[in-house]
Amino acid sequence: MQTPLDPVVEYGIDRARELLGGKKVLAITGAGVSTESGIPDYRGQGRVVKHPLTFDEFLASASNQARYWARSFAGWNRIATAEPNTAHRALAAAEHSGQLSDLITQNVDGLHQKAGSENVLELHGRLDRVVCIDCSSDISRLEMDSKIQLRNPGLVRQLEVEFTPDGDAEIEIPADFATPACQDCGGRYKPDVVFFGEQIPLERVNLARAQVQAAEAVLVAGSSLSVNSGLRLVKQAKQQGLPVVIVNLGETKADQITDVKINASASVVLGSLYL
């Protein structure tokens, strides 16, 4: 038997249906959409705020790069084996039924596509790809794992560790950890994601703006909008006069300008809206 919804949440869902129904809806998603798939977020309700490695820190030293890749090796399996949850499936169903035109995600886990969504713009990139900073050649994350294992044959994945949304884990870094170099130029590998403090490629930014421009309504799910890349898109939508619905556990930076804010899990709300 399905648990009855809180009346306030139910009212918010009814208002969301009124505002989104029959319109060309653009969805913008954040880490809160993936928490029920076992991938934690950085700023979720009740969590201690994490401070991930920034782009400048990553570039600053070989030891910081070793720190990232050792932790990523320990945590990658959490991302690789994660499965879509109700929120992902609901958005895929909404796209296939014509209720959702495009989806912009701040997530790097690939779960929207795994659930069946097709029109996905990955604003911050994707963890299952690795790129060389120095020559731009790329390899898969599986290839990177193999290279790490070859360079560090004694390295073993720990099971009981704390994970972060970017697929790394809170572990002690082995003093002798060796970071693989690019197979083409001997340069430095990084995950093909936008680090904190790194600029999103302009082509991607322009495409996101164009999708907001073409939309008739915006649905934000699982994002506190603390990162400016998402907040700017919501502000653009409001400047265009579009209705904006936000679904997020906890406050967001756009609570004062949204038309409807639903303080509930993305799975509960999106499942009710689209499944």
C-alpha positions, 0 to 999 in steps of 0.5 A, a space after each residue: 500500500 502506497 504511503 499517503 503524501 504529506 498534504 503540503 507536498 500533494 498540493 505542490 504536486 497539483 500546482 506543478 501539474 497545472 504549471 507544467 501540463 501541456 507545455 514544452 518542459 525542460 528539466 534541470 537535475 542535480 545530485 539529489 536525483 541520484 541519492 536513492 541510487 546510492 550516490 551521495 550528494 555534497 550538500 544534501 539535507 543533514 549532510 556535512 558539506 564536502 569540499 572536493 578537489 578543485 581544478 587548480 588544486 588538481 593541476 597544482 601537483 602530481 601528488 594531488 593528481 595521485 590523490 584524486 586517482 587513488 580515491 577514484 579507483 576506490 570509489 569508481 565501482 559505486 558509480 559503475 554499478 549504480 542503477 537508475 531510481 524512480 526519479 530517473 525512470 520518471 523523467 525518461 517516461 516523461 520524455 518518451 510521452 512528449 511531456 519533457 523536451 530536454 534534460 540538462 543534468 549537473 550529474 556525471 553518473 550517466 544514470 539518466 541515459 541508463 534509465 532511457 532518457 535520450 535528450 540529455 545535456 551533461 553540463 558537467 561532463 561524465 565520469 566514465 570518460 577520461 581525457 588528457 589535459 595536455 593532448 586532449 586524447 581520451 580513453 574510457 574509465 575502464 581503461 584508466 582502471 586497468 592502467 591504475 591496476 597495472 601501475 599499482 598491482 598491490 592496490 585493493 578496493 576497500 569495501 567499507 569506505 565513505 563515498 562522494 558524488 564524484 565517485 571517489 572515496 575517503 581513503 588513505 592514499 598509498 605513499 607509493 601510488 603511481 598515476 598513469 601517464 597519457 598513452 599518447 603524449 605522456 601527459 596528465 589524465 583527468 576525468 572528463 568532468 568539470 571540476 569545481 573552479 573549472 569553466 564549462 565549455 562555452 559550446 555546452 553553456 550556449 546549448 543549455 541557454 538555447 534549451 532554456 530559450 526554447 522551453 515553455 516551463 522549467 522543472 528543477 529536481 534534486 539541486 540546491 542550485 548552489 553552483 552558478 551554472 544551474 542557477 543562471 539557467 533558472 534566472 534566465 527562465 524567470 527573465 523569460 517569464 517561464 513558470 519554474 517548479 523546484 523539487 528538492 529536499 532542503 533550501 535552494 538558491 532560487 526558492 524566492 523566485 520559483 513559482 512552486 517549491 516542493 520540499 520532498 524527494 525527487 523520486 516521490 514527486 517525479 514518480 507522482 508526476 510522470 509514472 
